[in-house]
Amino acid sequence: MGGCSRDSTDRSCEGEGGGGGEGRGRSETVVVDCGRKNMSCGYCESTTRSCIAHGLWAYSMTADDYQELLDHGWRRCGCLVYKPEMEETCCPSYTIRLKASEFVPSRDQARVDRRMQRFLNGAINLKNKESNDKMTSPKDLLNQASDASLVKISEASAKDSPAGTCQSSSKEDEFNCYLSNKLDSVIKTYYGGGEFPFITQLPKAVVKKVTPQMRKKLMELTEDLLYTSSISFPIAAAIRHSWPREKNAVSLGLLSDEYQNGKPPDVSPQTIAETLARSMELHGDIPNFVTRACNGHLNFYSAAKQTILSSADVPIQILKGNEASSNQSCPTSSNVVLPQNERKLEIRMNRSNYDPEEFALFRRYQMEVHNDKQVTEESYKEFLLDTPIIFVPPREGDNTVPPCGFGSFHQQYIIDGKLVAVGVVDILPRCLSSKYLFWDPDFASLSLGKYSILQEIKWVKDIQASCSSIQYYYLGYYIHSCSKMRYKAAYQPSELLCPVHYKWVQYDIAKPLLDRNSYVVLSDSILQDHAPITQLAGKSIDSSRLCGLDESSNEYDDLEIHVDKVNIVPITDDWSNTDISNILIKLDGSLLKFKELHRVLGRTKRRKTSKIREKHLREKLQLYVKVVGEELANRMVYLLVDFVGV
């Protein structure tokens, strides 16, 4: 930030990123006030220097002080701590957080988690440009599967199908008809009598070829899925509608003895689909195809590629009682074991230190995802490694500090020994503050940005057992006027920080206010318009509409403020009455309060110059107190540099 840039070894962070000490013994926050600056904006990409912010260069900072700064609208980029001037800046930025214990994932967020679980279980493979070049297309897979079993299918189709049901010149239509007839045969075996004699007419099975649109609807990334049937849903409806209501249904022969209580069995579409899938695998005799149940649908996969293992290699654990659910998704490790295709995910929390593997991943991510032309180690270290936050190690028997301690960390995501993503976070007394994420472009289809947010929220939930003070998850700045930043509000229930009174306001209350104006004093507006806002607060928001980013996009681009040549913004506010007498000042290695400064300056021969300098310093400190707050200003150490007159 202009005058706050690092220019020598003397101007380095003194926290863990700059080689500082640990623990409470050095719990001192030392900052230099950089003042207000005009900058180019990375959010609206304005051609003018329309972004206005106040900056502090932090040599060292306690976790408690940075927590307080976060709760007053500040944010750090390396050792630079900055706060937007909300009334004047082009893109007002509101601090956003959510209480982890109250988080409710949306359907889209739950889908991301399920997709990752299915990838780890081996049910799906990656979908990316490099692998797509080597992958067989669905059409080719269909031809391979059909060609490999054409003779068997043709013979079976002619034998099993009623006259006229499979009269088609198309090999694809013939195979589709064959699958439908096989499925009909299995349905009649299991649901056309026996324990369901009361069903007079079963629905006819229809098997459809899977299109790209259907694959997305079925939440399937793998292109090995070729056919699907939703027959389980009408079967479940037929059983429910035909279930005998007579009290003596068993004695009348309408029900078997096991239903003496008259209660119907679990007839959810997922349970029916699992039953049909097992039956098709055992009795279907469909060469080169594997049948699986997924979200109530019956899916047919090509066995030409080993994305899905054959049934001989997949021991099935049948769910019983209330373990089965109509909401159950595709098979996971809880009910299907995939020993050959299982993948192992490790999430490691490491202190912020240089790692060549991390830098290589960051460099590739910036160049391939953000089209950066050049990425240097120096820029990487200044952005994501350097931190002023003083590390606080855990102490045995002390539940006020988490097991990892307080400080800056890199949360690594490792799959089968390969580093695929790194989340840069700060762990503070009341929260985990998310700063940035970079990931392997080959894994873009897994939506690692969204997945890492879910994992960070989970971390906050889990850590409360050992450190109850950490309850919140901070997502950085929310910018309502920037569509690519609105995804943050999709994690509900979230709160925005009032930029003046520093009170937290529920997002669903703040949103209609921000729809009208990009800058709002949120707490004042609530008091002025209380009745309508109370009504709005009761309405639910479709959080999926708030996600303005593509799944493969980075979701942590908080800090695209480009700092180069800056101009000082003139100050016109009346802040001359601010009390600055107790501000701690560090001057030439000595620590003193501002009210003691004149005593030191009085000993110099250049008294006239000193008085001018003191007046200028007084004005700077008054603004400093205004933007930081009196409590923090009196607690942090204000470092004087280039102060002539002593």
C-alpha positions as a printed NumPy array, in Angstrom:
array([[  0.   ,   0.   ,   0.   ],
       [  2.392,   2.641,  -1.227],
       [  4.389,   3.902,   1.754],
       [  3.676,   0.635,   3.562],
       [  5.51 ,  -1.567,   1.108],
       [  8.384,  -3.664,   2.403],
       [ 11.653,  -1.972,   1.442],
       [ 14.363,  -3.504,   3.626],
       [ 15.094,  -6.066,   6.285],
       [ 14.096,  -3.444,   8.831],
       [ 10.571,  -3.403,   7.437],
       [  9.468,  -6.993,   7.845],
       [  6.702,  -8.692,   9.742],
       [  7.729,  -9.654,  13.22 ],
       [  5.06 , -12.307,  13.56 ],
       [  5.513, -15.928,  12.586],
       [  5.775, -15.175,   8.859],
       [  8.684, -12.828,   9.49 ],
       [ 10.488, -15.002,  11.984],
       [  9.079, -13.567,  15.215],
       [  8.738, -15.265,  18.567],
       [  5.945, -17.306,  20.046],
       [  3.618, -17.315,  22.991],
       [  2.236, -14.684,  25.302],
       [  5.669, -13.44 ,  26.326],
       [  5.829, -11.117,  23.291],
       [  2.167, -10.195,  23.12 ],
       [  2.691,  -6.744,  21.654],
       [  1.018,  -5.286,  18.587],
       [  3.267,  -2.844,  16.711],
       [  1.902,  -0.963,  13.689],
       [  2.767,   1.904,  11.374],
       [ -0.111,   4.057,  10.154],
       [ -0.046,   4.269,   6.359],
       [ -3.017,   6.631,   6.183],
       [ -5.817,   6.728,   3.64 ],
       [ -5.007,   5.867,   0.069],
       [ -6.563,   5.856,  -3.386],
       [ -6.088,   2.575,  -5.268],
       [ -7.291,   0.734,  -8.334],
       [-10.107,  -1.725,  -7.568],
       [ -9.978,  -5.42 ,  -8.379],
       [-13.722,  -5.9  ,  -7.904],
       [-15.349,  -3.401, -10.296],
       [-12.12 ,  -3.046, -12.34 ],
       [-12.553,   0.713, -12.466],
       [-10.037,   2.58 , -14.61 ],
       [ -9.769,   5.288, -11.932],
       [ -8.367,   4.983,  -8.411],
       [-11.826,   4.626,  -6.966],
       [-10.978,   2.239,  -4.131],
       [-10.286,   4.131,  -0.913],
       [ -8.966,   2.38 ,   2.175],
       [ -7.024,   3.09 ,   5.34 ],
       [ -3.949,   0.934,   5.868],
       [ -1.752,  -0.175,   8.757],
       [  1.552,  -1.973,   8.325],
       [  1.791,  -4.502,  11.156],
       [  5.22 ,  -5.512,  12.417],
       [  3.592,  -7.807,  14.933],
       [  0.02 ,  -8.334,  16.122],
       [ -1.616, -10.392,  18.837],
       [ -4.438, -12.747,  17.939],
       [ -6.733, -10.821,  20.299],
       [ -6.008,  -7.492,  18.612],
       [ -6.532,  -8.878,  15.117],
       [ -9.819, -10.408,  16.251],
       [-10.922,  -6.955,  17.426],
       [ -9.821,  -5.4  ,  14.147],
       [-11.841,  -7.993,  12.198],
       [-14.878,  -7.06 ,  14.274],
       [-14.325,  -3.424,  13.312],
       [-14.214,  -4.023,   9.556],
       [-10.471,  -4.584,   9.016],
       [ -8.782,  -7.344,   7.001],
       [ -5.195,  -8.337,   6.345],
       [ -3.219,  -9.029,   3.172],
       [  0.132, -10.361,   4.303],
       [  1.348,  -7.825,   6.892],
       [ -0.832,  -5.04 ,   5.5  ],
       [ -4.041,  -4.568,   7.498],
       [ -6.598,  -2.412,   5.699],
       [-10.143,  -1.127,   6.061],
       [-12.281,   0.272,   3.211],
       [-13.572,   3.823,   3.634],
       [-17.137,   2.682,   3.196],
       [-18.803,   6.022,   2.411],
       [-16.346,   6.9  ,  -0.346],
       [-14.986,   3.689,  -1.851],
       [-16.425,   2.359,  -5.094],
       [-17.27 ,  -1.109,  -3.737],
       [-18.392,  -1.03 ,  -0.071],
       [-17.134,  -4.19 ,   1.612],
       [-18.969,  -5.656,   4.593],
       [-17.358,  -8.196,   6.906],
       [-19.437, -11.403,   6.757],
       [-19.537, -14.291,   9.189],
       [-21.746, -17.189,  10.265],
       [-22.13 , -19.127,  13.486],
       [-20.9  , -22.604,  12.632],
       [-23.269, -24.453,  14.973],
       [-26.276, -22.889,  13.196],
       [-25.093, -23.53 ,   9.644],
       [-27.621, -25.304,   7.421],
       [-26.211, -26.47 ,   4.058],
       [-28.246, -25.792,   0.948],
       [-29.046, -28.511,  -1.583],
       [-26.198, -27.324,  -3.791],
       [-23.721, -27.376,  -0.896],
       [-24.845, -30.842,   0.21 ],
       [-24.426, -32.01 ,  -3.38 ],
       [-20.8  , -30.833,  -3.372],
       [-20.114, -32.868,  -0.24 ],
       [-21.79 , -35.973,  -1.696],
       [-19.833, -35.621,  -4.911],
       [-16.556, -35.581,  -3.012],
       [-17.59 , -38.649,  -0.998],
       [-18.454, -40.508,  -4.18 ],
       [-15.096, -39.528,  -5.674],
       [-13.297, -40.808,  -2.583],
       [-15.327, -44.022,  -2.663],
       [-14.287, -44.587,  -6.271],
       [-17.778, -44.233,  -7.713],
       [-16.754, -41.357,  -9.989],
       [-13.583, -40.128, -11.63 ],
       [-12.321, -36.642, -12.328],
       [-13.699, -34.656, -15.197],
       [-11.122, -32.298, -16.627],
       [ -9.608, -31.264, -19.915],
       [ -6.558, -33.501, -19.689],
       [ -8.489, -36.606, -18.743],
       [-11.24 , -35.87 , -21.251],
       [ -8.65 , -36.031, -24.031],
       [ -7.946, -39.61 , -22.995],
       [-11.473, -40.604, -22.02 ],
       [-13.786, -42.562, -24.223],
       [-16.925, -40.665, -25.127],
       [-20.312, -41.959, -23.909],
       [-21.224, -42.858, -27.49 ],
       [-18.047, -44.914, -27.888],
       [-18.645, -46.59 , -24.53 ],
       [-22.151, -47.469, -25.658],
       [-20.841, -48.959, -28.878],
       [-18.142, -50.901, -27.033],
       [-20.601, -52.329, -24.527],
       [-23.152, -53.108, -27.19 ],
       [-20.664, -54.649, -29.625],
       [-19.114, -56.825, -26.922],
       [-22.439, -58.362, -26.022],
       [-24.369, -57.99 , -29.274],
       [-24.723, -61.704, -29.94 ],
       [-25.874, -62.543, -26.404],
       [-28.28 , -59.651, -26.308],
       [-29.759, -60.407, -29.711],
       [-30.365, -64.036, -28.765],
       [-31.824, -63.144, -25.379],
       [-33.939, -60.379, -26.856],
       [-35.479, -62.693, -29.445],
       [-36.184, -65.313, -26.781],
       [-37.518, -63.146, -23.971],
       [-39.299, -60.3  , -25.726],
       [-42.949, -60.485, -26.756],
       [-43.563, -60.303, -30.453],
       [-43.242, -56.827, -31.849],
       [-41.727, -55.222, -28.751],
       [-38.17 , -54.959, -30.048],
       [-38.664, -54.521, -33.757],
       [-36.095, -51.813, -34.466],
       [-33.353, -51.396, -36.996],
       [-31.3  , -49.386, -34.485],
       [-28.802, -51.32 , -32.387],
       [-29.199, -48.687, -29.684],
       [-33.012, -49.023, -29.621],
       [-32.715, -52.808, -29.6  ],
       [-30.395, -52.715, -26.593],
       [-32.621, -50.195, -24.821],
       [-35.62 , -52.48 , -25.331],
       [-33.613, -55.436, -24.077],
       [-32.777, -53.625, -20.815],
       [-36.414, -52.655, -20.326],
       [-37.574, -56.248, -20.767],
       [-34.934, -57.58 , -18.379],
       [-35.948, -55.019, -15.788],
       [-39.631, -55.876, -16.245],
       [-38.836, -59.524, -15.628],
       [-37.024, -58.733, -12.35 ],
       [-39.843, -56.42 , -11.212],
       [-42.475, -59.146, -11.749],
       [-40.341, -61.613,  -9.794],
       [-40.013, -59.405,  -6.736],
       [-43.128, -57.245,  -6.768],
       [-45.665, -59.172,  -8.847],
       [-46.6  , -61.576,  -6.041],
       [-45.093, -63.065,  -2.907],
       [-45.237, -60.384,  -0.225],
       [-47.16 , -57.965,  -2.464],
       [-50.071, -60.071,  -3.845],
       [-52.441, -57.111,  -3.56 ],
       [-50.784, -55.225,  -6.436],
       [-52.993, -55.91 ,  -9.421],
       [-50.945, -54.071, -12.028],
       [-47.286, -53.088, -11.931],
       [-45.978, -50.137, -13.93 ],
       [-43.999, -51.02 , -17.03 ],
       [-40.275, -50.351, -16.907],
       [-38.846, -47.683, -19.173],
       [-35.099, -47.399, -19.641],
       [-33.715, -44.222, -21.188],
       [-30.365, -43.332, -22.664],
       [-28.544, -40.775, -20.489],
       [-27.969, -37.389, -22.101],
       [-25.523, -34.775, -20.736],
       [-28.491, -32.862, -19.293],
       [-29.793, -35.968, -17.531],
       [-26.299, -36.756, -16.204],
       [-26.158, -33.336, -14.541],
       [-29.655, -33.757, -13.082],
       [-28.688, -37.169, -11.706],
       [-25.569, -35.571, -10.134],
       [-23.3  , -37.909, -12.103],
       [-19.845, -36.737, -13.171],
       [-18.751, -40.062, -14.653],
       [-19.424, -40.535, -18.336],
       [-19.596, -44.314, -17.855],
       [-23.288, -43.88 , -17.01 ],
       [-25.171, -44.802, -20.2  ],
       [-28.763, -45.729, -19.24 ],
       [-31.118, -44.967, -16.381],
       [-34.631, -45.841, -15.225],
       [-36.887, -44.107, -12.688],
       [-39.183, -47.145, -12.356],
       [-38.626, -47.249,  -8.569],
       [-40.785, -44.166,  -8.069],
       [-44.015, -45.51 ,  -9.691],
       [-43.471, -48.895,  -7.986],
       [-43.26 , -47.172,  -4.585],
       [-46.428, -45.222,  -5.386],
       [-48.245, -48.385,  -6.517],
       [-47.373, -50.202,  -3.261],
       [-48.478, -47.29 ,  -1.103],
       [-51.757, -46.808,  -2.958],
       [-52.591, -50.522,  -3.068],
       [-51.627, -51.399,   0.501],
       [-54.588, -53.249,   2.107],
       [-56.472, -51.25 ,   4.702],
       [-58.407, -54.263,   6.048],
       [-57.582, -55.212,   9.651],
       [-57.697, -58.916,   8.75 ],
       [-55.519, -58.539,   5.618],
       [-53.186, -61.319,   6.778],
       [-55.958, -63.875,   7.374],
       [-57.477, -62.974,   4.026],
       [-54.179, -63.804,   2.355],
       [-53.575, -60.241,   1.233],
       [-50.452, -59.943,   3.39 ],
       [-47.838, -62.363,   4.636],
       [-47.408, -63.1  ,   8.356],
       [-44.487, -60.701,   8.764],
       [-46.911, -57.795,   8.246],
       [-49.239, -58.879,  11.078],
       [-49.108, -55.327,  12.476],
       [-50.518, -53.982,   9.222],
       [-47.663, -51.52 ,   8.713],
       [-46.169, -51.382,   5.202],
       [-42.459, -52.082,   4.704],
       [-39.926, -49.494,   3.644],
       [-40.996, -48.793,   0.071],
       [-38.894, -45.711,  -0.606],
       [-37.681, -45.378,  -4.221],
       [-34.064, -45.717,  -3.058],
       [-34.768, -49.017,  -1.257],
       [-36.626, -50.365,  -4.296],
       [-33.813, -49.24 ,  -6.612],
       [-31.239, -51.018,  -4.422],
       [-33.307, -54.214,  -4.483],
       [-33.651, -54.069,  -8.266],
       [-29.94 , -53.309,  -8.701],
       [-28.949, -56.377,  -6.678],
       [-31.436, -58.493,  -8.593],
       [-30.206, -57.256, -11.958],
       [-26.627, -58.007, -10.955],
       [-27.54 , -61.536,  -9.806],
       [-30.119, -62.532, -12.424],
       [-30.051, -59.909, -15.164],
       [-27.227, -61.447, -17.175],
       [-26.299, -58.145, -18.894],
       [-22.752, -58.483, -20.261],
       [-20.354, -55.553, -19.877],
       [-22.755, -53.527, -17.758],
       [-22.953, -52.798, -14.031],
       [-26.206, -51.774, -12.332],
       [-26.301, -49.356,  -9.382],
       [-28.966, -47.493,  -7.39 ],
       [-28.556, -43.743,  -6.998],
       [-31.089, -41.356,  -5.434],
       [-33.946, -43.713,  -6.293],
       [-32.84 , -44.154,  -9.902],
       [-31.562, -47.392, -11.397],
       [-28.385, -46.628, -13.349],
       [-26.575, -48.8  , -15.896],
       [-22.816, -48.184, -16.241],
       [-20.4  , -49.43 , -18.838],
       [-17.938, -51.957, -17.454],
       [-15.559, -51.23 , -20.334],
       [-13.753, -48.853, -17.984],
       [-13.237, -49.719, -14.348],
       [-14.76 , -46.58 , -12.888],
       [-17.356, -48.817, -11.253],
       [-16.239, -52.267, -10.101],
       [-18.103, -55.368, -11.152],
       [-20.543, -56.849,  -8.682],
       [-18.178, -59.72 ,  -7.923],
       [-15.726, -57.209,  -6.45 ],
       [-18.297, -55.12 ,  -4.547],
       [-19.63 , -56.634,  -1.327],
       [-23.01 , -55.051,  -0.628],
       [-24.166, -54.276,   2.9  ],
       [-27.962, -54.155,   2.879],
       [-29.394, -51.353,   5.013],
       [-32.048, -52.417,   7.483],
       [-34.856, -50.65 ,   9.275],
       [-34.5  , -46.879,   9.562],
       [-30.999, -47.005,   8.015],
       [-32.651, -46.933,   4.609],
       [-34.138, -43.652,   3.51 ],
       [-35.779, -42.204,   0.469],
       [-33.337, -39.311,   0.798],
       [-30.292, -41.566,   0.641],
       [-27.96 , -40.604,  -2.137],
       [-25.67 , -42.756,  -4.229],
       [-23.758, -45.548,  -2.502],
       [-21.078, -44.314,  -0.112],
       [-18.582, -46.003,   2.148],
       [-21.334, -46.695,   4.671],
       [-23.101, -49.229,   2.467],
       [-20.761, -50.128,  -0.422],
       [-17.104, -51.085,  -0.077],
       [-14.896, -50.287,  -3.067],
       [-11.499, -51.675,  -2.049],
       [ -9.749, -51.156,  -5.367],
       [-10.922, -47.617,  -6.159],
       [-11.011, -46.082,  -2.676],
       [ -9.129, -42.809,  -2.295],
       [ -7.798, -41.345,   0.92 ],
       [ -8.306, -37.677,   1.802],
       [ -6.128, -36.092,   4.477],
       [ -6.658, -32.553,   5.795],
       [ -3.627, -31.165,   7.609],
       [ -3.404, -27.896,   9.533],
       [  0.156, -26.564,   9.241],
       [  1.623, -23.29 ,  10.444],
       [  2.304, -20.706,   7.763],
       [  5.724, -21.635,   6.375],
       [  7.262, -21.952,   2.931],
       [  6.613, -25.286,   1.211],
       [  7.961, -25.798,  -2.355],
       [  5.049, -28.107,  -3.203],
       [  2.558, -25.464,  -2.082],
       [  4.262, -22.769,  -4.135],
       [  4.267, -24.985,  -7.237],
       [  0.53 , -25.565,  -6.802],
       [ -0.112, -21.835,  -6.205],
       [  1.897, -20.894,  -9.295],
       [  0.016, -23.344, -11.486],
       [ -3.348, -22.25 , -10.065],
       [ -2.684, -18.54 , -10.647],
       [ -1.46 , -19.094, -14.188],
       [ -4.122, -21.565, -15.327],
       [ -7.174, -20.285, -13.451],
       [ -6.438, -16.547, -13.243],
       [ -4.209, -16.265, -16.329],
       [ -1.348, -14.614, -14.443],
       [  1.678, -14.247, -16.692],
       [  4.281, -14.452, -13.952],
       [  4.178, -15.697, -10.361],
       [  7.25 , -15.216,  -8.175],
       [  8.187, -16.7  ,  -4.837],
       [  8.493, -13.198,  -3.387],
       [  4.93 , -12.236,  -4.3  ],
       [  3.671, -15.577,  -2.981],
       [  5.434, -15.106,   0.352],
       [  4.228, -11.508,   0.769],
       [  0.645, -12.46 ,  -0.06 ],
       [  0.116, -15.804,   1.675],
       [  3.067, -16.542,   3.966],
       [  4.004, -13.292,   5.691],
       [  1.801, -12.673,   8.707],
       [  2.09 , -10.332,  11.671],
       [ -0.039, -12.54 ,  13.926],
       [  1.993, -13.791,  16.885],
       [  1.67 , -17.551,  17.261],
       [  0.167, -18.735,  20.55 ],
       [  0.974, -22.411,  21.177],
       [ -1.496, -24.758,  22.885],
       [ -1.091, -25.384,  26.577],
       [ -1.929, -28.631,  28.301],
       [ -5.126, -28.368,  30.293],
       [ -5.94 , -24.915,  28.851],
       [ -9.199, -24.954,  26.884],
       [ -8.902, -21.276,  25.932],
       [ -6.438, -22.154,  23.141],
       [ -7.198, -24.785,  20.452],
       [ -4.865, -27.792,  19.998],
       [ -3.241, -26.137,  16.967],
       [ -2.809, -22.78 ,  18.746],
       [ -3.694, -19.275,  17.53 ],
       [ -2.028, -17.831,  14.455],
       [ -1.852, -18.17 ,  10.663],
       [ -2.126, -21.601,   9.065],
       [ -2.214, -23.423,   5.742],
       [ -4.856, -26.155,   5.643],
       [ -3.655, -28.754,   3.146],
       [ -6.   , -31.122,   1.271],
       [ -4.104, -34.254,   0.224],
       [ -5.655, -37.066,  -1.83 ],
       [ -3.626, -40.279,  -2.066],
       [ -0.458, -38.381,  -1.181],
       [ -1.029, -35.619,  -3.767],
       [ -1.52 , -32.002,  -2.635],
       [ -4.713, -30.815,  -4.368],
       [ -5.681, -27.66 ,  -2.437],
       [ -4.462, -25.264,   0.245],
       [ -6.685, -23.022,   2.34 ],
       [ -4.956, -20.051,   3.997],
       [ -6.666, -19.251,   7.304],
       [ -6.191, -17.339,  10.548],
       [ -7.289, -19.016,  13.778],
       [ -8.292, -16.426,  16.351],
       [ -9.915, -16.395,  19.802],
       [-13.479, -16.319,  18.433],
       [-13.257, -17.52 ,  14.852],
       [-11.554, -19.129,  11.906],
       [-10.999, -16.397,   9.324],
       [-10.686, -17.667,   5.76 ],
       [ -8.205, -15.722,   3.653],
       [ -7.539, -17.548,   0.368],
       [ -7.71 , -20.897,  -1.38 ],
       [ -5.733, -22.284,  -4.301],
       [ -6.245, -25.705,  -5.86 ],
       [ -5.171, -28.12 ,  -8.561],
       [ -7.003, -27.255, -11.827],
       [ -7.251, -30.989, -12.605],
       [ -9.681, -31.268,  -9.674],
       [-11.95 , -28.39 , -10.735],
       [-14.955, -30.688, -11.202],
       [-14.987, -31.413,  -7.46 ],
       [-15.75 , -27.745,  -6.608],
       [-12.892, -27.569,  -4.118],
       [-13.693, -23.945,  -3.285],
       [-17.128, -24.852,  -1.981],
       [-15.897, -28.069,  -0.427],
       [-13.148, -26.29 ,   1.517],
       [-15.688, -23.82 ,   2.943],
       [-17.779, -26.733,   4.196],
       [-14.687, -28.297,   5.76 ],
       [-13.661, -25.037,   7.435],
       [-17.147, -24.652,   8.893],
       [-16.931, -28.244,  10.1  ],
       [-13.552, -27.493,  11.696],
       [-15.116, -24.67 ,  13.723],
       [-17.935, -26.969,  14.848],
       [-15.537, -29.719,  15.868],
       [-13.038, -27.46 ,  17.668],
       [-15.698, -26.212,  20.074],
       [-15.286, -29.442,  22.056],
       [-11.749, -28.374,  23.021],
       [-12.004, -24.561,  22.699],
       [-15.552, -23.305,  23.176],
       [-14.734, -19.648,  22.448],
       [-14.225, -20.337,  18.706],
       [-17.761, -20.243,  17.33 ],
       [-17.695, -18.246,  14.102],
       [-16.512, -18.65 ,  10.54 ],
       [-15.458, -15.426,   8.768],
       [-15.561, -15.408,   4.961],
       [-13.824, -12.048,   4.508],
       [-15.648,  -9.221,   2.757],
       [-19.086,  -9.412,   1.195],
       [-19.582,  -6.975,  -1.692],
       [-23.224,  -6.776,  -2.701],
       [-22.44 ,  -4.78 ,  -5.854],
       [-20.007,  -7.466,  -7.094],
       [-21.763, -10.57 ,  -8.427],
       [-18.744, -12.851,  -8.034],
       [-18.633, -12.115,  -4.307],
       [-22.284, -12.908,  -3.584],
       [-21.61 , -16.626,  -3.211],
       [-20.583, -15.932,   0.392],
       [-24.167, -15.138,   1.389],
       [-25.199, -18.629,   0.269],
       [-23.764, -20.017,   3.514],
       [-26.601, -19.407,   5.906],
       [-27.455, -18.026,   8.389],
       [-24.829, -15.324,   7.826],
       [-24.423, -11.872,   9.328],
       [-23.008,  -8.586,   8.013],
       [-21.139,  -6.069,  10.136],
       [-22.588,  -2.566,  10.383],
       [-19.786,  -0.276,   9.123],
       [-20.484,   2.452,  11.699],
       [-21.802,   0.912,  14.917],
       [-20.078,  -2.484,  14.422],
       [-23.17 ,  -4.504,  15.243],
       [-23.959,  -7.737,  13.43 ],
       [-27.089,  -7.771,  11.254],
       [-28.69 , -10.872,   9.736],
       [-28.087, -11.112,   6.008],
       [-31.726, -11.641,   5.083],
       [-32.508,  -8.347,   6.858],
       [-29.601,  -6.483,   5.269],
       [-30.155,  -7.731,   1.702],
       [-33.226,  -5.606,   0.804],
       [-31.389,  -2.549,   2.147],
       [-28.333,  -3.281,   0.018],
       [-30.55 ,  -3.861,  -3.009],
       [-31.436,  -0.16 ,  -2.766],
       [-28.005,   1.255,  -1.832],
       [-24.533,  -0.229,  -1.923],
       [-23.562,   1.63 ,   1.264],
       [-25.92 ,   1.38 ,   4.238],
       [-25.48 ,   2.003,   7.959],
       [-27.176,  -1.298,   8.65 ],
       [-28.057,  -0.937,  12.331],
       [-29.512,   2.564,  11.85 ],
       [-31.609,   1.421,   8.879],
       [-33.066,  -1.422,  10.915],
       [-34.23 ,   0.948,  13.637],
       [-35.705,   3.402,  11.116],
       [-37.597,   0.773,   9.122],
       [-38.26 ,  -1.813,  11.801],
       [-41.705,  -3.138,  10.833],
       [-41.05 ,  -4.039,   7.169],
       [-37.678,  -5.56 ,   8.035],
       [-39.214,  -7.783,  10.683],
       [-41.534,  -9.161,   8.016],
       [-38.662,  -9.697,   5.616],
       [-36.687, -11.52 ,   8.268],
       [-39.253, -14.295,   8.305],
       [-38.913, -15.016,   4.612],
       [-36.542, -17.716,   3.442],
       [-33.963, -17.073,   0.759],
       [-33.087, -19.48 ,  -2.01 ],
       [-29.367, -19.538,  -1.311],
       [-28.597, -21.353,  -4.551],
       [-29.495, -18.172,  -6.465],
       [-26.855, -16.246,  -4.555],
       [-23.981, -18.278,  -5.973],
       [-22.77 , -16.217,  -8.884],
       [-19.661, -18.28 ,  -9.57 ],
       [-19.051, -21.252, -11.771],
       [-18.078, -24.375,  -9.84 ],
       [-14.603, -24.3  , -11.346],
       [-14.032, -20.667, -10.368],
       [-11.976, -19.588,  -7.405],
       [-14.18 , -18.545,  -4.523],
       [-11.686, -16.779,  -2.33 ],
       [-10.602, -13.769,  -4.43 ],
       [-11.007, -11.311,  -1.575],
       [ -7.829,  -9.387,  -1.97 ],
       [ -7.564,  -8.121,  -5.516],
       [ -6.699,  -4.591,  -4.442],
       [ -3.715,  -3.668,  -6.583],
       [ -1.271,  -1.559,  -4.594],
       [  1.079,   0.547,  -6.68 ],
       [  1.406,   4.319,  -6.822],
       [ -1.049,   5.913,  -4.42 ],
       [ -2.246,   9.377,  -3.519],
       [ -3.08 ,  10.521,  -0.031],
       [ -6.748,  11.396,   0.278],
       [ -7.27 ,  14.744,   2.007],
       [ -9.18 ,  14.543,   5.287],
       [-11.914,  17.066,   5.964],
       [-13.702,  15.482,   8.93 ],
       [-13.685,  17.258,  12.285],
       [-11.728,  14.904,  14.534],
       [ -9.602,  17.493,  16.336],
       [-11.16 ,  16.737,  19.73 ],
       [-10.143,  13.067,  19.751],
       [ -8.219,  12.09 ,  22.902],
       [ -4.803,  10.752,  21.939],
       [ -2.909,  11.338,  25.185],
       [ -2.627,   7.634,  26.13 ],
       [ -1.575,   6.236,  22.756],
       [  1.569,   4.141,  23.103],
       [  4.358,   5.334,  20.807],
       [  7.589,   3.574,  20.003],
       [ 10.327,   6.067,  19.144],
       [ 13.993,   5.134,  18.726],
       [ 13.474,   1.976,  20.778],
       [ 11.721,   3.79 ,  23.624],
       [  8.087,   3.187,  24.567],
       [  6.119,   6.191,  25.782],
       [  2.657,   7.729,  25.693],
       [  1.873,  10.65 ,  23.44 ],
       [  1.331,  12.949,  26.417],
       [  4.945,  12.269,  27.373],
       [  6.302,  13.085,  23.934],
       [  6.57 ,  16.842,  24.475],
       [  8.885,  16.188,  27.433],
       [ 11.253,  14.282,  25.136],
       [ 10.988,  16.858,  22.378],
       [ 11.623,  19.656,  24.884],
       [ 15.214,  18.474,  25.287],
       [ 16.076,  18.947,  21.635],
       [ 17.701,  22.041,  20.214],
       [ 15.354,  22.042,  17.204],
       [ 12.298,  22.971,  19.241],
       [ 10.515,  24.893,  16.478],
       [ 10.847,  22.024,  14.03 ],
       [  9.819,  19.588,  16.745],
       [  6.622,  21.522,  17.436],
       [  5.683,  21.386,  13.759],
       [  6.356,  17.669,  13.684],
       [  4.387,  17.178,  16.892],
       [  1.392,  19.041,  15.453],
       [  1.481,  16.903,  12.317],
       [  1.771,  13.758,  14.43 ],
       [ -1.156,  14.864,  16.584],
       [ -3.369,  15.142,  13.487],
       [ -2.28 ,  11.695,  12.261],
       [ -2.955,  10.117,  15.644],
       [ -6.409,  11.677,  15.876],
       [ -7.352,  10.075,  12.562],
       [ -5.71 ,   6.836,  13.678],
       [ -7.907,   6.723,  16.796],
       [-10.977,   7.42 ,  14.692],
       [-10.422,   4.493,  12.304],
       [ -9.046,   1.998,  14.834],
       [-11.124,   2.864,  17.87 ],
       [-10.   ,   4.31 ,  21.196],
       [ -9.66 ,   0.969,  22.975],
       [ -7.412,  -0.596,  20.328],
       [ -5.481,   2.625,  19.756],
       [ -4.544,   2.724,  23.448],
       [ -3.595,  -0.965,  23.421],
       [ -1.521,  -1.24 ,  20.241],
       [  1.933,   0.315,  19.845],
       [  2.204,   3.098,  17.268],
       [  5.658,   2.954,  15.687],
       [  7.104,   6.308,  14.654],
       [  9.363,   6.16 ,  11.596],
       [ 11.224,   9.059,   9.954],
       [ 10.233,  11.371,  12.796],
       [ 12.675,  14.264,  12.66 ],
       [ 13.14 ,  16.468,  15.687],
       [ 14.56 ,  14.196,  18.372]])
